[in-house]
Structure formats: C-alpha cells, structure tokens
Amino acid sequence: MKPLLELSSVGMHFETPGGIFDALRDVNLRINEGEFVSLIGHSGCGKSTVLNIVAGLLQATRGGAILAGREVTAPGPERAVVFQNHSLLPWLSVWDNVALAVQEVFRRRMNRAEMRDWIAHNLELVQMLHARDKRPGEISGGMKQRVGIARALAMQPRVLLMDEPFGALDALTRARLQDTLMQIQTAQGNTVIMITHDVDEAVLLSDRIVMMTNGPSATIGEILPIDLPRPRDRLMLADNAHYNRLRHRVLRFLHERDDDGDVAGVAASVTALQTPASSPASPPKKSAASA
C-alpha cells in the first residue's frame, strides 16, 4: 500500500552562534492513511523539527516530505497543527475561533448555513458547543485545547499534527482529552502524528511509536508497532500483560539514552530556530494550518 506521507532521507541543520547544529540526520518514515503515530524521545531529539517539516513550517536541509504524492514546501489546510499552547485568538469567541478556520478553508465550497452547521458539528465533537459564546480567557486550559482540536478538525485535514497537545494539563483533564481524541480518530479515521513525552499516552493512543535517538544528528532509533485491539480502555489495559510489555520496551529505549550526553543546553540554544513562533496577536494567514 502506498503511504499517505513519506519522509525520505530528511536532514536538518541550524546556524547558531556556536556554529552549525546538526539537528536531524537521515530520517526515513512512511505513514499510512488513518494511522496514529507518536514521536517520542528526550528533549533535543528533533521531534518538533520533524513535525514542523511535515507542517511546512520548516524546509529540510536534506531530503524532504511527500504528502499524497506532492512535496511539502509550505503550510496548507491539508495539514492542521495543534500546539501545546492552544493559540486561540483571545478577542474572538469559541465559535468565532473555529469559524475563522472554516471560512478560510471552505468559503468557496460551503454556503453560510453549511458552514454554520459544520462549525457546530466540530464543537459538538469535542463537547464545547455549550461554550460557543465564551472567549478563551473565560474557559479552562482543557476547554481551550478542545477548541483547538475542534478548529483543526474543522479544516478536514488529511494529517492532524499534534505537538504535546495535553502536556500542560492536569492528569484528569489529560485523560479525558485522550479518550475524546481516541473516539474521534476511531470514528473519522484521521491520520495523526503526535509528539509526546508521556509513554503511557503514546502506548494508549498509537498504532506505532517512533522512538528518536538523542541529538545532535538525531534520527529514528526504533519503530514499535502497538498491536493492541481497538477500542482501548485505559483501565483494562492497566492489567494487560502485552500493554505493559510495550510500555516497558519504550521505557527501556529512553532509559538507555539517559546518559548519551547533555543535549538540553544545545537544544535550548536552537529552540527558537527549531520551532517557529506562534502568536495570537494576528489572525492566521490563508495558507497557515496551525490550530
């Protein structure tokens, strides 16, 4: 089967005050339509750089990304991004934040009534229709992330990109949003690429876990298929021997790289270069796919 997305010999370096930093080297990955893939690894291993290359926010120094047979060279509505920071526009209501994305993508394909129904449908998916008139400052962090997911889904992207979307949330809210994401992905068959530092989250949600080696010159160290049946119940999986074996394998991979060198300082020096700034100060451009 031909993959939906292919990363081929991807390399990335950045110019820093201390010289050239080689962030990624020879990253190769094929992702099928409808697949849920998590990227995991220590800080500085280039996970966000990979995601930003797929999003079109960064251009690889070597190699590149092919989506549905076309090279990724810029952001586009077929790729929507959900960041850890929700990136909602604070002066707009929940409804209007989603409406902005819908209007940009569908204004030539939907009339006003159809767009209104589509916005309502996506807010209902994340259980946020009741808060449609509230502004971001009036809702909780978990609710903001729900709106961010609704905005991304409303664009009908072929690939949903998620950069630690639940990392700043409390454990209970995080668990609820994980369950919501599983239900939506199962029902709609979305292709999802998610960055996470949470091993349990990766095993619970993923079809495959891509484990990255430490930087500099980070690459894919191992790809672990998660052959657990769906739908998945976190309480039942807690006592599942195979789930715990998969979890242990990821933990062992990460533990074996704990002493691979101090990459935190190097990673901090290029953070601004690796992750393009996302500011709510101005509405997104027509071609932007961030949510």
C-alpha positions in Angstrom: 0.0 0.0 0.0 1.3 3.4 -1.0 1.8 5.6 2.1 -0.1 8.9 2.6 3.1 10.6 3.9 6.7 9.8 3.4 9.8 11.3 4.9 12.8 10.5 2.8 16.4 11.0 4.0 15.4 14.1 6.0 18.3 16.1 7.4 18.2 19.4 9.2 20.8 21.8 10.4 20.6 25.2 12.0 23.1 28.0 12.2 23.8 29.0 15.8 26.2 31.4 17.4 28.4 28.4 18.2 28.4 27.1 14.6 26.3 24.6 12.7 24.0 22.5 14.8 23.0 19.2 13.0 19.6 18.5 14.4 18.4 15.6 12.2 20.2 13.1 10.0 18.7 10.5 7.6 15.1 10.4 9.0 13.0 7.9 6.9 9.4 7.3 7.8 6.3 6.1 5.9 2.8 6.8 7.4 -0.4 5.2 6.1 -3.7 7.0 5.8 -5.7 6.6 9.1 -2.6 5.7 11.1 -1.9 7.2 14.6 1.9 7.7 15.0 3.6 9.1 18.1 7.1 10.6 18.2 8.9 10.1 21.5 12.4 10.8 22.7 14.4 13.0 25.0 14.4 16.8 24.8 16.6 17.9 21.9 16.0 14.8 19.7 14.3 16.8 16.9 10.7 15.7 17.4 9.3 19.2 16.9 11.7 19.7 13.9 10.2 16.6 12.2 6.7 17.9 12.9 7.4 21.4 11.6 8.9 19.9 8.4 5.7 17.9 7.8 3.7 21.1 8.6 5.7 23.0 6.0 6.9 25.5 8.7 10.5 24.4 8.1 12.3 23.3 5.0 14.6 20.3 5.4 18.2 20.9 4.7 18.4 17.5 3.0 15.6 15.2 1.8 12.0 16.1 2.3 8.4 15.2 3.0 6.0 13.9 0.3 2.2 14.1 1.2 -0.2 12.3 -1.2 2.4 12.3 -4.0 3.3 16.0 -3.6 6.3 17.6 -1.9 5.6 19.6 1.2 7.1 23.1 0.7 4.8 25.3 2.7 1.9 25.2 5.2 -1.5 24.1 3.8 -5.0 23.3 5.0 -4.5 19.6 4.4 -2.2 19.7 7.5 -3.6 21.1 10.7 -1.4 21.7 13.8 -2.5 21.6 17.5 0.2 23.0 19.7 0.7 22.7 23.4 -0.2 26.4 23.5 -3.8 26.5 22.2 -3.1 29.5 20.0 -6.7 30.8 20.2 -7.3 34.4 19.3 -8.3 35.9 22.7 -10.6 38.6 21.3 -12.8 36.0 19.5 -15.4 33.7 21.0 -15.1 29.9 20.9 -17.4 29.9 17.9 -15.6 32.6 16.0 -12.1 30.9 16.6 -13.4 27.8 14.8 -15.4 29.9 12.2 -12.2 31.7 11.2 -10.6 28.4 10.1 -13.8 27.2 8.4 -14.2 30.4 6.4 -10.6 30.3 5.2 -10.9 26.7 4.0 -14.5 26.3 2.9 -15.8 29.8 1.9 -15.9 28.8 -1.8 -17.4 25.3 -1.1 -20.0 25.9 1.6 -22.7 28.5 2.0 -23.3 30.2 5.3 -25.8 27.7 6.6 -23.5 24.8 5.7 -20.5 26.5 7.4 -22.7 27.2 10.5 -23.7 23.5 10.7 -20.1 22.4 10.2 -18.8 24.7 13.0 -21.5 23.4 15.4 -20.7 19.8 14.4 -17.0 20.1 15.2 -17.6 21.9 18.5 -20.1 19.2 19.4 -17.4 16.5 18.7 -15.2 18.0 21.5 -18.2 18.8 23.8 -17.7 22.5 23.6 -20.9 23.7 21.8 -22.3 24.9 25.1 -19.4 27.4 25.5 -19.7 28.8 21.9 -20.1 32.4 23.1 -17.3 32.4 25.6 -13.8 33.9 25.0 -10.6 32.0 25.7 -10.0 33.9 28.9 -13.3 32.6 30.3 -12.6 28.9 29.9 -10.2 26.4 31.3 -7.0 25.1 29.8 -8.6 21.8 28.9 -11.5 23.5 27.2 -9.1 25.7 25.2 -7.4 22.6 23.9 -10.8 21.1 23.0 -11.5 24.2 20.9 -8.0 24.0 19.3 -8.8 20.4 18.3 -12.2 21.4 17.0 -10.6 24.1 14.9 -8.1 21.7 13.5 -10.7 19.0 12.7 -13.0 21.6 11.1 -10.4 22.1 8.4 -10.8 18.5 7.4 -7.0 18.0 7.2 -5.6 14.8 5.7 -3.0 14.9 8.5 -3.5 16.2 12.1 -0.2 17.2 13.7 -0.1 17.5 17.5 2.8 18.9 19.4 2.4 17.7 23.0 -1.3 18.9 23.0 -2.0 17.7 26.5 1.4 18.4 28.1 0.3 21.4 30.2 -2.9 19.8 31.5 -3.7 18.1 34.8 -3.9 14.3 34.8 -7.7 14.0 34.9 -8.2 16.6 32.1 -5.4 14.9 30.1 -7.1 11.5 30.4 -10.5 12.9 29.3 -9.0 14.5 26.2 -7.0 11.4 25.3 -10.3 9.5 25.4 -12.0 12.1 23.3 -9.2 12.0 20.7 -9.4 8.2 20.5 -13.1 8.3 19.9 -12.8 11.0 17.2 -9.9 9.3 15.5 -11.6 5.9 15.5 -14.9 7.4 14.1 -13.3 9.6 11.5 -10.1 7.6 10.6 -7.9 10.7 10.9 -4.2 10.4 10.2 -2.5 11.7 13.3 1.2 12.4 14.1 1.7 13.4 17.8 4.7 14.4 19.8 4.6 13.3 23.4 6.9 12.7 26.4 4.3 10.5 28.1 5.0 6.8 27.5 1.5 5.7 28.7 -0.1 8.3 26.4 1.9 7.0 23.4 1.1 3.3 24.0 -2.6 4.1 24.7 -3.2 6.2 21.5 -0.8 4.9 18.9 -0.7 2.4 16.1 3.1 2.9 16.0 5.6 4.7 18.3 8.6 6.3 16.6 11.5 6.5 19.1 14.1 9.1 18.3 17.8 9.0 19.3 19.4 11.9 21.1 20.7 14.8 19.2 22.9 16.2 17.7 22.3 14.3 14.4 19.2 12.7 15.9 17.4 10.0 13.8 14.9 7.2 14.2 16.2 4.6 16.6 13.3 2.2 16.7 9.7 2.0 15.5 7.4 0.0 17.8 4.1 -1.3 16.4 1.3 -1.1 19.0 -0.8 -4.2 18.2 -3.4 -3.6 20.9 -7.0 -4.0 19.7 -9.3 -1.0 19.5 -11.3 0.5 21.1 -8.9 0.7 24.0 -9.9 1.1 27.6 -7.2 2.6 29.9 -8.4 0.8 33.0 -8.5 -2.6 31.3 -5.1 -2.0 29.7 -3.5 -1.3 33.1 -3.6 -5.1 33.9 -2.9 -6.2 30.3 0.4 -8.0 30.1 1.1 -7.1 26.5 0.4 -3.4 27.1 2.9 -3.5 29.9 5.5 -5.2 27.8 5.1 -2.5 25.1 5.3 0.2 27.8 8.5 -1.4 29.2 10.1 -1.5 25.8 9.6 2.2 25.2 10.9 3.0 28.8 13.9 0.8 28.2 14.7 2.6 24.9 14.5 6.0 26.7 16.4 4.8 29.8 19.3 3.5 27.6 19.7 7.0 26.2 19.6 8.9 29.5 23.4 9.0 29.6 24.0 9.8 25.9 25.2 13.2 26.7 23.8 16.5 27.9 21.7 17.7 24.9 19.5 20.1 27.0 21.8 23.1 26.7 22.3 22.6 23.0 18.6 22.1 22.4 17.8 25.3 24.3 20.2 27.3 22.1 18.3 26.4 19.0 14.7 26.2 20.3 13.7 29.4 18.6 15.1 28.1 15.3 13.5 24.7 15.6 10.0 25.9 16.4 8.6 28.9 14.5 6.9 31.4 16.8 3.1 31.1 17.0 1.5 34.4 18.2 -2.2 35.1 18.8 -1.6 38.7 18.1 -2.9 38.5 14.5 -5.3 36.2 12.6 -3.7 33.3 10.7 -2.8 33.7 7.1 -4.8 31.9 4.4 -2.2 29.3 3.9 -1.5 28.6 7.6 -2.6 25.3 9.0 -2.0 26.0 12.7 -4.8 25.3 15.1 
